[in-house]
């Protein structure tokens, strides 16, 4: 058994682990990164980038299919599934190569391959070959898809998760997707637009991260109008049958059955903590065996162990993982002089069409916390620029604190949500009031004018008597 002593051991070489490594190196050269799988982040291999490649192909097909609305005739177009998936794989591999090249450039003494587990608070065993004595440890082990019990055994290779989609050589004829979260919605819509017959099975009427009833209503109208979407199913069962899968489910008291080529499970992800033997790490664990992490420092309790990224079961987004990796790695490196790091304004984006954006605190959280707030709305159906582009679907809700007028957050489904979401997140991080946001420029004609409409509506609700100059006299109605 080889023995290694380091100041900082980082378990996992994904987005959080790579950032933690760079941050820890600012304090000590005695760092090792332990990885049990292939190098290459979840984002590059099976997440952000390959999914956007598939969505880009779907958007292109959708644009061709809808060209007639603008008086443009496109006859006889077809989706070449093999060509679609070839580009997805080729470009995915290119992104992965960048990540792998970065890790391979690290000194050999900073890398260790194998599965790590705690055998004592400061001691890790890696595979059956190395024992690492670590003054501090960063856990950045990521997450894995959650599968219903017994489904893998029953369905075999007809059960897939999002990771598997991006290795396809061709598009299938039909897929059932269970889970109407971010992954389920994005992949369902993309596959449907590429000609795959899709049945999306949701639960409790939820759509992605949305919680505002009015925004959820608009989202239901969008997705049920385009997809085979059953938003409130129960008793979902899957059985292998005739080289495919028979899916049985109940909705509104009625039983349904469909036969598909594959069952895609997108029912959430679970932190990869089960084989770390955390009981040997001397940590305080909650009732399900998960450590409690300080969001501002990345530290677990008063221990020498830090956690970052999806392993911390916080927001599973790359920019959040990178931020958490930095603060965990920095504090592990400077320990015991641990310092809190300010966190950026919460921002989440779904790349459906229309896109979905969540900024700051959502409707449900504000309500649960007892915050006194008002809501301003805009419906994009008659918003000028959106209608010009035939992208006039969706709704935006913005929230402001009663009394102070401080902007608190937003929920949105609609055009240009990725851009509007950024504007709102920047305003939130700068602690702006709604009046300050309205004092910013809004160019005509842009989709962002819809944001101004929502902010004006919110300001009226926050202040019943308000003198607001009308700086858009004569503009297109709805802008």
VENVEN-V184239 format. One record per pair of residues at least 6 apart in sequence whose C-alpha atoms are under 7 Angstrom apart, sorted by sequence separation. I is the first residue (numbers start at 1). J is the second residue. D is the distance in Angstrom with one decimal. If there is no record, write none. Layout:
BEGIN
I;J;D
I;J;D
END
This chain:
BEGIN
43;49;6.1
44;50;6.9
67;73;6.7
118;124;4.6
119;125;6.6
125;131;4.6
192;198;5.8
210;216;6.2
223;229;6.7
239;245;5.5
240;246;6.2
249;255;5.8
250;256;6.0
285;291;4.4
286;292;6.9
293;299;5.6
294;300;6.3
299;305;6.1
300;306;5.6
310;316;5.2
350;356;4.9
380;386;6.7
381;387;6.9
386;392;4.7
400;406;5.4
401;407;6.5
442;448;6.6
460;466;6.9
10;17;6.4
117;124;5.4
118;125;6.4
124;131;5.8
125;132;6.2
152;159;6.4
177;184;6.4
238;245;6.4
239;246;5.2
249;256;5.4
284;291;6.1
285;292;6.6
293;300;4.6
299;306;4.3
309;316;6.8
331;338;5.1
349;356;5.6
350;357;6.3
400;407;4.5
401;408;6.5
442;449;6.0
116;124;6.2
117;125;5.5
123;131;7.0
124;132;5.0
238;246;5.7
239;247;6.6
248;256;5.7
249;257;6.5
283;291;6.9
292;300;5.8
293;301;6.6
298;306;5.3
299;307;6.5
331;339;6.5
349;357;4.5
399;407;6.2
400;408;5.3
116;125;5.6
117;126;6.7
123;132;5.7
124;133;6.5
207;216;6.8
238;247;4.6
248;257;4.4
291;300;6.4
292;301;6.7
298;307;5.5
348;357;5.7
349;358;6.4
383;392;6.7
399;408;5.4
64;74;6.9
116;126;4.3
123;133;4.7
188;198;6.4
237;247;5.8
238;248;6.4
247;257;5.5
248;258;6.7
298;308;6.4
348;358;5.0
382;392;6.8
399;409;5.3
115;126;5.3
116;127;6.5
122;133;5.8
123;134;6.1
177;188;6.9
237;248;5.1
246;257;6.9
247;258;5.3
309;320;6.9
310;321;6.8
347;358;5.8
348;359;6.5
381;392;4.6
398;409;6.0
399;410;5.9
114;126;5.4
115;127;5.2
122;134;5.2
188;200;6.7
236;248;5.7
237;249;6.3
246;258;5.7
247;259;6.2
309;321;4.0
347;359;4.7
380;392;5.0
381;393;5.4
398;410;4.3
114;127;5.0
122;135;6.0
236;249;4.3
246;259;4.5
308;321;6.4
346;359;5.7
347;360;6.6
380;393;5.4
397;410;5.5
398;411;6.7
235;249;5.4
236;250;7.0
245;259;5.6
246;260;6.5
293;307;6.9
327;341;6.5
346;360;4.9
380;394;5.5
397;411;5.4
438;452;6.7
234;249;6.1
235;250;5.9
244;259;6.9
245;260;5.3
309;324;6.0
345;360;6.1
379;394;6.2
380;395;5.9
396;411;6.1
397;412;6.2
145;161;6.9
233;249;6.4
234;250;5.2
244;260;5.8
245;261;6.0
308;324;4.9
309;325;6.5
379;395;4.5
396;412;4.3
233;250;5.5
234;251;6.4
244;261;4.5
245;262;6.2
308;325;5.2
378;395;5.8
379;396;6.6
395;412;5.9
396;413;6.4
438;455;6.9
233;251;4.7
244;262;6.2
245;263;6.7
378;396;5.4
395;413;5.5
232;251;6.2
377;396;5.6
378;397;6.9
394;413;5.0
395;414;6.0
13;33;6.6
180;200;7.0
283;303;6.9
308;328;6.3
377;397;4.7
394;414;4.3
408;428;6.8
12;33;6.7
13;34;7.0
180;201;6.7
307;328;6.3
376;397;5.6
377;398;6.6
393;414;5.8
407;428;6.3
434;455;6.6
8;30;6.6
9;31;5.9
10;32;6.2
11;33;6.0
12;34;5.7
13;35;5.8
174;196;5.3
175;197;6.3
176;198;5.7
177;199;6.1
178;200;6.0
179;201;6.0
180;202;4.9
306;328;5.6
375;397;6.3
376;398;5.2
7;30;5.3
8;31;4.9
9;32;5.0
10;33;4.7
11;34;4.8
12;35;5.0
173;196;5.2
174;197;4.4
175;198;5.1
176;199;4.7
177;200;4.7
178;201;4.7
179;202;5.2
375;398;5.6
376;399;6.6
6;30;4.9
7;31;6.1
8;32;6.6
9;33;6.0
10;34;6.1
11;35;6.4
172;196;6.5
173;197;6.1
174;198;5.8
175;199;6.6
176;200;5.9
177;201;6.0
178;202;6.4
375;399;4.7
391;415;6.2
6;31;5.8
206;231;6.8
374;399;5.7
375;400;6.6
407;432;6.2
434;459;6.5
13;39;6.7
14;40;6.5
15;41;5.7
181;207;6.2
182;208;5.2
205;231;4.7
298;324;6.6
306;332;6.9
373;399;6.5
374;400;5.5
406;432;6.1
407;433;5.2
14;41;4.4
57;84;6.8
180;207;5.7
181;208;4.0
204;231;6.9
205;232;4.8
373;400;5.4
374;401;6.6
406;433;4.0
407;434;5.6
14;42;6.7
180;208;5.9
181;209;6.9
200;228;6.1
201;229;6.3
202;230;6.0
203;231;5.8
204;232;4.8
373;401;4.4
374;402;6.4
405;433;5.3
406;434;6.1
420;448;6.7
199;228;4.8
200;229;4.7
201;230;5.1
202;231;4.2
203;232;4.4
298;327;6.2
299;328;6.9
372;401;6.1
373;402;4.9
386;415;6.9
405;434;5.9
450;479;6.0
198;228;6.0
199;229;5.9
200;230;6.1
201;231;6.0
202;232;5.3
203;233;5.3
297;327;6.0
298;328;4.8
372;402;5.5
449;479;5.6
202;233;5.9
203;234;7.0
297;328;6.4
201;233;6.2
54;88;6.3
297;331;6.9
380;414;7.0
400;434;7.0
53;88;5.6
50;88;6.1
189;227;6.9
271;310;6.2
272;311;6.0
354;393;7.0
271;311;4.6
354;394;7.0
50;92;5.4
271;313;6.2
297;339;6.3
49;92;6.7
297;340;4.8
296;340;4.9
297;341;6.2
296;341;5.3
296;342;6.5
45;92;6.4
361;408;6.2
362;409;6.2
44;92;6.6
360;408;6.2
361;409;5.0
362;410;6.3
360;409;4.2
362;411;6.5
359;409;5.0
360;410;6.6
44;95;5.7
45;96;6.0
359;410;5.1
44;96;5.3
358;410;5.9
359;411;6.5
358;411;4.8
357;411;6.0
358;412;6.5
357;412;5.2
40;96;5.4
356;412;5.5
357;413;6.5
398;454;6.6
356;413;4.3
397;454;6.9
398;455;6.8
405;462;6.5
355;413;5.6
356;414;6.6
40;99;5.4
354;413;6.0
355;414;5.6
40;100;5.6
354;414;4.7
355;415;6.3
357;417;5.7
385;445;5.7
402;462;5.9
39;100;5.6
354;415;5.4
355;416;7.0
356;417;6.0
357;418;6.5
385;446;5.4
386;447;6.0
355;417;5.4
359;421;6.4
385;447;5.5
355;418;7.0
357;421;5.8
359;424;6.8
359;425;5.9
383;450;6.3
349;418;6.1
378;450;6.3
378;453;6.1
378;454;4.8
33;110;6.0
34;111;6.2
35;112;6.5
36;113;5.5
89;166;6.5
377;454;4.6
32;110;4.2
33;111;5.0
34;112;4.8
35;113;5.1
36;114;4.3
88;166;6.9
89;167;6.8
347;425;6.3
376;454;5.0
31;110;5.8
32;111;5.5
33;112;6.1
34;113;5.6
35;114;5.9
36;115;4.7
376;455;6.1
32;112;6.8
34;114;6.7
35;115;6.8
345;425;5.8
377;457;6.4
376;457;4.8
184;266;5.3
376;458;3.8
85;168;6.5
86;169;6.9
183;266;6.2
345;428;6.4
375;458;5.5
85;169;5.9
155;239;6.4
176;260;6.4
345;429;5.2
374;458;6.6
85;170;6.0
154;239;6.4
155;240;5.1
175;260;5.4
344;429;6.7
154;240;6.4
158;244;6.4
174;260;5.1
175;261;5.8
176;262;6.4
177;263;6.0
178;264;6.5
179;265;6.8
82;169;5.8
158;245;6.9
174;261;5.3
175;262;4.9
176;263;5.0
177;264;4.7
178;265;5.2
179;266;4.9
374;461;6.4
82;170;4.4
173;261;6.7
174;262;6.8
175;263;5.9
176;264;6.0
177;265;5.9
178;266;5.7
179;267;4.6
374;462;6.3
81;170;5.0
82;171;6.9
172;261;6.8
175;264;6.8
177;266;6.8
178;267;6.3
81;171;4.9
384;476;6.2
384;477;6.9
384;478;5.8
383;478;4.7
384;479;5.3
382;478;5.4
383;479;5.3
160;262;7.0
159;262;6.1
160;263;6.1
161;264;5.4
158;262;4.9
159;263;5.0
160;264;4.8
161;265;5.3
158;263;6.2
159;264;6.1
160;265;6.3
161;266;6.5
79;194;6.4
46;162;6.9
50;166;6.6
46;163;4.9
147;265;6.8
46;166;6.7
146;267;6.3
146;268;5.7
17;140;5.3
145;268;6.0
146;269;5.1
16;140;6.0
145;269;4.2
146;270;6.1
9;134;5.8
144;269;5.2
145;270;6.3
8;134;5.8
143;269;6.0
144;270;5.4
2;129;6.0
3;130;5.7
4;131;6.2
5;132;5.8
6;133;6.3
7;134;5.6
8;135;6.2
9;136;6.4
10;137;5.8
11;138;6.2
12;139;6.9
143;270;5.2
144;271;6.5
1;129;5.1
2;130;4.5
3;131;4.8
4;132;4.8
5;133;4.6
6;134;5.1
7;135;4.9
8;136;4.8
9;137;4.8
10;138;4.6
11;139;5.1
12;140;4.9
143;271;4.1
144;272;6.5
1;130;5.4
2;131;6.1
3;132;5.9
4;133;6.1
5;134;6.0
6;135;6.6
7;136;6.0
8;137;5.6
9;138;6.2
10;139;6.1
11;140;5.5
12;141;4.7
142;271;6.0
143;272;4.9
1;131;6.8
10;140;6.9
11;141;6.0
142;272;5.8
62;193;6.1
141;272;5.7
58;190;5.1
61;193;6.6
61;194;6.5
55;190;5.2
58;193;5.3
54;190;6.6
58;194;5.4
211;362;6.8
212;363;5.2
211;363;5.9
212;364;6.8
211;364;5.6
117;275;6.7
118;276;6.0
117;276;4.2
118;277;5.5
121;280;6.1
116;276;6.5
117;277;5.6
118;278;6.3
120;280;5.1
121;281;4.0
119;280;5.6
120;281;5.6
121;282;5.5
118;280;5.7
118;281;5.9
186;351;6.4
186;352;5.3
137;304;6.7
138;305;5.9
139;306;6.1
140;307;6.0
142;309;6.3
143;310;5.6
136;304;5.1
137;305;4.8
138;306;4.6
139;307;4.6
140;308;5.2
142;310;4.6
143;311;5.9
182;350;6.2
136;305;5.8
137;306;6.1
138;307;5.4
139;308;6.4
140;309;6.0
142;311;4.6
141;311;5.5
140;311;5.7
219;394;6.7
218;394;5.5
218;395;6.2
215;395;5.7
215;396;6.7
215;397;7.0
138;328;6.7
138;329;6.9
219;413;6.5
136;332;6.0
215;412;6.4
215;413;6.8
212;411;6.9
210;411;6.7
43;318;6.9
16;308;5.9
16;309;5.2
15;318;6.7
19;322;5.8
23;326;5.5
16;321;4.9
20;325;4.4
24;329;4.7
28;333;6.4
15;321;6.2
16;322;5.0
19;325;5.1
20;326;4.9
23;329;5.1
24;330;5.1
27;333;5.2
15;322;5.9
19;326;5.4
23;330;4.8
27;334;6.1
16;324;6.6
17;325;6.0
20;328;6.2
21;329;6.2
24;332;6.5
16;325;4.2
20;329;3.9
24;333;4.5
20;330;6.9
8;332;6.6
8;333;6.7
END
